[in-house]
Amino acid sequence: MDATVQRTLDELYAAAERHDAAQADRLDRWRVLEPDAGRFLWFLAQAVAARSVVEIGTSRGASTLWLADAARRAGDRVLSLDTDAAAQDDARRTVAAAGLAGLVTFRAEDGGAALAAMADGAVDLLFLDAERTQYPSWWPHPVRVLRPGGVLVADNALSHPDEIAPLRDLLDRDPEMTTTTIGVGKGELLALRRPATR
């Protein structure tokens, strides 16, 4: 990661810490992805050679920065979806400040509706960081859109296990998926769509 992107991330994390400390209501906090979870996501995107990256839940763009920097190395782009247009405007400015604006498409759109409209196997890496209780209602699209060898990552698997459990149950019952939880940030649920056997 180059110095401009790292500096932009550092500034965003500092601003988020100041903002969130003043908010009593969880829903008013920015809820940016933690640095260790971001670095894990950045590494994973490169490890799976993700050329088609979709994130649902832009917030202020911390995860977007990590994913866009990884996409730059793979030569592709990130689609970032969120229903909060104002938060996306903040994220758009942050991504531009990092020099990554040309790598991200922002859309103010419902994540479930967007997934339903995507083609089968069109996504290499899907990152879910939105309202966790909605994920089961999006089924089967979070898996259907993944290519064989593609990966789904859902944030907050350890901080909100009861809210993630319905998605985890659906993934565990799918014979094409392999799941695990990684203890970085607030916990990342990982699900690999297994490649077809030869």
C-alpha positions as CSV (number, residue, x, y, z in Angstrom):
1,M,0.0,0.0,0.0
2,D,1.4,3.4,-1.0
3,A,1.9,6.3,1.4
4,T,-1.0,8.3,0.1
5,V,-3.5,5.6,0.6
6,Q,-2.1,4.8,4.1
7,R,-2.2,8.4,5.1
8,T,-5.8,8.7,3.9
9,L,-6.7,5.7,5.9
10,D,-4.9,7.0,9.0
11,E,-6.8,10.3,8.7
12,L,-10.1,8.5,8.2
13,Y,-9.6,6.2,11.2
14,A,-8.7,9.2,13.4
15,A,-11.8,11.2,12.3
16,A,-14.0,8.2,12.9
17,E,-12.7,7.7,16.4
18,R,-13.4,11.4,17.2
19,H,-16.9,11.2,15.6
20,D,-18.0,8.0,17.2
21,A,-16.8,8.9,20.7
22,A,-19.4,11.8,20.6
23,Q,-22.3,9.6,19.5
24,A,-24.5,7.8,22.1
25,D,-26.6,6.0,19.5
26,R,-24.8,3.2,17.6
27,L,-26.7,4.0,14.5
28,D,-25.2,7.5,14.4
29,R,-21.6,6.1,14.5
30,W,-19.6,5.7,11.3
31,R,-18.8,2.1,12.1
32,V,-15.7,2.0,9.8
33,L,-13.9,-1.3,9.3
34,E,-11.1,-1.9,11.8
35,P,-7.5,-1.6,10.4
36,D,-6.6,-5.3,11.0
37,A,-9.8,-6.4,9.3
38,G,-9.1,-4.0,6.5
39,R,-5.6,-5.4,6.0
40,F,-7.0,-8.9,6.0
41,L,-9.6,-8.0,3.4
42,W,-6.8,-6.3,1.3
43,F,-4.7,-9.4,1.4
44,L,-7.6,-11.8,0.7
45,A,-8.7,-9.8,-2.4
46,Q,-5.2,-10.2,-3.8
47,A,-4.9,-13.9,-2.8
48,V,-8.1,-14.8,-4.7
49,A,-7.0,-12.6,-7.6
50,A,-10.3,-10.7,-7.3
51,R,-11.1,-8.7,-10.4
52,S,-14.8,-8.2,-9.6
53,V,-15.2,-6.9,-6.1
54,V,-18.6,-5.9,-4.6
55,E,-19.0,-4.4,-1.2
56,I,-22.4,-3.8,0.4
57,G,-22.1,-1.2,3.1
58,T,-19.9,1.7,2.1
59,S,-20.0,3.7,5.4
60,R,-17.3,6.4,5.1
61,G,-15.1,4.3,2.8
62,A,-12.5,2.6,5.0
63,S,-13.2,-0.9,3.5
64,T,-13.6,0.8,0.1
65,L,-10.0,2.1,0.4
66,W,-8.6,-1.3,1.3
67,L,-10.5,-3.0,-1.5
68,A,-9.7,-0.4,-4.1
69,D,-6.0,-0.6,-3.4
70,A,-6.2,-4.4,-3.8
71,A,-8.2,-3.9,-7.0
72,R,-5.5,-1.6,-8.4
73,R,-3.0,-4.4,-8.1
74,A,-5.4,-6.8,-9.9
75,G,-6.3,-4.3,-12.6
76,D,-10.0,-4.1,-11.9
77,R,-12.6,-2.1,-10.0
78,V,-14.8,-2.1,-6.9
79,L,-18.6,-1.7,-6.9
80,S,-19.6,-0.1,-3.5
81,L,-23.3,-0.1,-2.6
82,D,-25.1,1.6,0.2
83,T,-28.5,3.1,0.8
84,D,-27.0,6.2,2.6
85,A,-26.1,8.6,-0.2
86,A,-24.5,11.1,2.2
87,A,-22.1,8.5,3.6
88,Q,-21.2,7.6,0.1
89,D,-20.5,11.2,-0.8
90,D,-18.0,11.2,2.1
91,A,-16.5,7.9,0.9
92,R,-16.2,9.3,-2.6
93,R,-14.2,12.3,-1.4
94,T,-12.0,10.0,0.8
95,V,-11.3,7.6,-2.1
96,A,-10.5,10.6,-4.4
97,A,-8.1,12.0,-1.8
98,A,-6.3,8.6,-1.8
99,G,-5.9,8.7,-5.6
100,L,-8.2,5.7,-6.1
101,A,-11.3,7.4,-7.5
102,G,-11.1,5.7,-10.9
103,L,-11.2,2.3,-9.3
104,V,-14.5,2.6,-7.5
105,T,-18.1,2.9,-8.7
106,F,-20.5,4.1,-6.0
107,R,-24.2,3.4,-6.2
108,A,-26.9,4.4,-3.7
109,E,-28.8,1.2,-3.9
110,D,-30.3,-1.6,-1.8
111,G,-27.7,-4.4,-1.6
112,G,-30.2,-7.2,-1.9
113,A,-31.8,-5.7,-5.0
114,A,-28.4,-5.2,-6.5
115,L,-27.3,-8.8,-5.9
116,A,-30.6,-10.1,-7.4
117,A,-29.9,-8.2,-10.6
118,M,-26.3,-9.6,-11.0
119,A,-25.4,-12.5,-13.3
120,D,-24.5,-15.9,-11.9
121,G,-20.8,-16.2,-11.1
122,A,-20.1,-12.5,-11.8
123,V,-18.3,-11.7,-8.5
124,D,-14.9,-12.8,-7.2
125,L,-15.2,-11.2,-3.7
126,L,-18.3,-10.1,-2.0
127,F,-18.0,-8.1,1.2
128,L,-21.1,-7.7,3.4
129,D,-21.0,-4.9,6.0
130,A,-24.6,-3.7,6.1
131,E,-27.6,-4.5,8.2
132,R,-26.9,-8.1,9.2
133,T,-30.5,-9.1,9.8
134,Q,-31.2,-8.4,6.1
135,Y,-28.7,-11.0,4.7
136,P,-31.0,-14.1,4.9
137,S,-33.7,-12.3,2.9
138,W,-31.2,-11.8,0.0
139,W,-30.7,-15.6,-0.3
140,P,-29.6,-17.3,-2.6
141,H,-28.1,-14.3,-4.4
142,P,-25.0,-13.8,-2.2
143,V,-23.9,-17.3,-3.2
144,R,-25.3,-17.4,-6.7
145,V,-23.3,-14.3,-7.8
146,L,-20.0,-15.8,-6.6
147,R,-17.8,-17.5,-9.2
148,P,-16.4,-20.9,-8.3
149,G,-13.4,-20.1,-6.1
150,G,-15.0,-16.8,-5.1
151,V,-15.3,-15.7,-1.5
152,L,-18.0,-14.0,0.6
153,V,-16.9,-12.1,3.7
154,A,-19.4,-10.8,6.3
155,D,-18.2,-8.4,9.0
156,N,-19.2,-8.5,12.7
157,A,-19.2,-12.3,12.9
158,L,-17.9,-12.2,16.5
159,S,-19.3,-8.8,17.7
160,H,-22.9,-9.7,16.6
161,P,-22.9,-13.6,16.3
162,D,-26.7,-13.8,16.8
163,E,-27.3,-11.5,13.9
164,I,-24.8,-13.3,11.6
165,A,-26.0,-16.8,12.6
166,P,-28.9,-17.1,10.1
167,L,-26.5,-16.3,7.2
168,R,-24.0,-18.7,8.6
169,D,-26.6,-21.4,8.8
170,L,-27.6,-20.9,5.2
171,L,-24.0,-21.0,4.1
172,D,-23.3,-24.1,6.2
173,R,-26.2,-26.0,4.6
174,D,-25.0,-25.1,1.0
175,P,-23.0,-28.1,-0.3
176,E,-21.0,-25.7,-2.6
177,M,-19.7,-23.6,0.3
178,T,-17.0,-23.9,2.9
179,T,-17.2,-21.6,5.9
180,T,-15.0,-20.4,8.7
181,T,-14.7,-17.4,11.0
182,I,-11.5,-15.4,11.4
183,G,-10.9,-13.4,14.6
184,V,-9.7,-10.1,13.1
185,G,-11.5,-6.8,13.7
186,K,-15.0,-7.6,14.9
187,G,-14.8,-11.1,13.3
188,E,-15.0,-12.0,9.7
189,L,-17.3,-14.8,8.5
190,L,-15.7,-16.3,5.4
191,A,-17.4,-18.5,2.8
192,L,-15.6,-20.0,-0.2
193,R,-17.6,-21.2,-3.2
194,R,-15.7,-24.4,-3.9
195,P,-14.4,-24.8,-7.4
196,A,-15.8,-27.7,-9.4
197,T,-13.9,-30.9,-8.9
198,R,-12.1,-32.4,-11.8
